[in-house]
Amino acid sequence: MSPSTATSPPPPAAPAAGELTALEVEVIDLFVAATRLLGLPRSLGEIYGLLFISPEPLTLDQLVIRLHISKGSVSQGLRTLRTLGAVKVSYQPGDRRDHYVAETELKSLVAGFISGQMLPHLETGEARLGRLRELEASLGDALTPAQRIRLEKLEYWHHRARTLAPLAGKFLDFQ
């Protein structure tokens, strides 16, 4: 075939109305993997990923249509993402519906995760450690040395997490 008759591959077909582009799929997949790593629901990664790559704010209904997930799941996901500080409501003149945009500053995302996810777990962990200390005292000699070491390790981990969580937020202030 001569260079003049060679044809380049056709451009990818535009997605049908409401369908995701290849770029959107890849970005969403990236955030789904991140939410799984953090132990959060897949839908949070899907919602955040689409909002992150979207050039315009999106409504709840647009998210439902584009992601093919239930209105209840999107509503709950948006509520969680707002609580974490990962999503904000954007005012759109002339439209009474809420429109959502992704928070794109790492500092805000990490601070939201720390305050919304880590600190509540650390607080409930404090109560659990208190119960473990009571159990340890009541068991006395029935506790093996290995079990005592493990309980000390749990307390150490908890102390480190409580120390490091605020430091992570301060570290991001320097970025």
Secondary structure in CASP SS format (residue, H / E / C, confidence):
PFRMAT SS
TARGET T0000
AUTHOR 0000-0000-0000
METHOD secondary structure of the structure
MODEL  1
M C 1.00
S C 1.00
P C 1.00
S C 1.00
T C 1.00
A C 1.00
T C 1.00
S C 1.00
P C 1.00
P C 1.00
P C 1.00
P C 1.00
A C 1.00
A C 1.00
P C 1.00
A C 1.00
A C 1.00
G C 1.00
E C 1.00
L C 1.00
T C 1.00
A H 1.00
L H 1.00
E H 1.00
V H 1.00
E H 1.00
V H 1.00
I H 1.00
D H 1.00
L H 1.00
F H 1.00
V H 1.00
A H 1.00
A H 1.00
T H 1.00
R H 1.00
L H 1.00
L C 1.00
G C 1.00
L C 1.00
P C 1.00
R H 1.00
S H 1.00
L H 1.00
G H 1.00
E H 1.00
I H 1.00
Y H 1.00
G H 1.00
L H 1.00
L H 1.00
F H 1.00
I H 1.00
S C 1.00
P C 1.00
E C 1.00
P C 1.00
L E 1.00
T E 1.00
L H 1.00
D H 1.00
Q H 1.00
L H 1.00
V H 1.00
I H 1.00
R H 1.00
L H 1.00
H C 1.00
I C 1.00
S C 1.00
K H 1.00
G H 1.00
S H 1.00
V H 1.00
S H 1.00
Q H 1.00
G H 1.00
L H 1.00
R H 1.00
T H 1.00
L H 1.00
R H 1.00
T H 1.00
L C 1.00
G C 1.00
A C 1.00
V E 1.00
K E 1.00
V E 1.00
S E 1.00
Y C 1.00
Q C 1.00
P C 1.00
G C 1.00
D C 1.00
R C 1.00
R C 1.00
D C 1.00
H E 1.00
Y E 1.00
V E 1.00
A E 1.00
E C 1.00
T C 1.00
E C 1.00
L H 1.00
K H 1.00
S H 1.00
L H 1.00
V H 1.00
A H 1.00
G H 1.00
F H 1.00
I H 1.00
S H 1.00
G H 1.00
Q H 1.00
M H 1.00
L H 1.00
P H 1.00
H H 1.00
L H 1.00
E H 1.00
T H 1.00
G H 1.00
E H 1.00
A H 1.00
R H 1.00
L H 1.00
G H 1.00
R H 1.00
L H 1.00
R H 1.00
E H 1.00
L H 1.00
E H 1.00
A H 1.00
S H 1.00
L H 1.00
G H 1.00
D H 1.00
A H 1.00
L C 1.00
T C 1.00
P H 1.00
A H 1.00
Q H 1.00
R H 1.00
I H 1.00
R H 1.00
L H 1.00
E H 1.00
K H 1.00
L H 1.00
E H 1.00
Y H 1.00
W H 1.00
H H 1.00
H H 1.00
R H 1.00
A H 1.00
R H 1.00
T H 1.00
L H 1.00
A H 1.00
P H 1.00
L H 1.00
A H 1.00
G H 1.00
K H 1.00
F H 1.00
L H 1.00
D H 1.00
F C 1.00
Q C 1.00
END
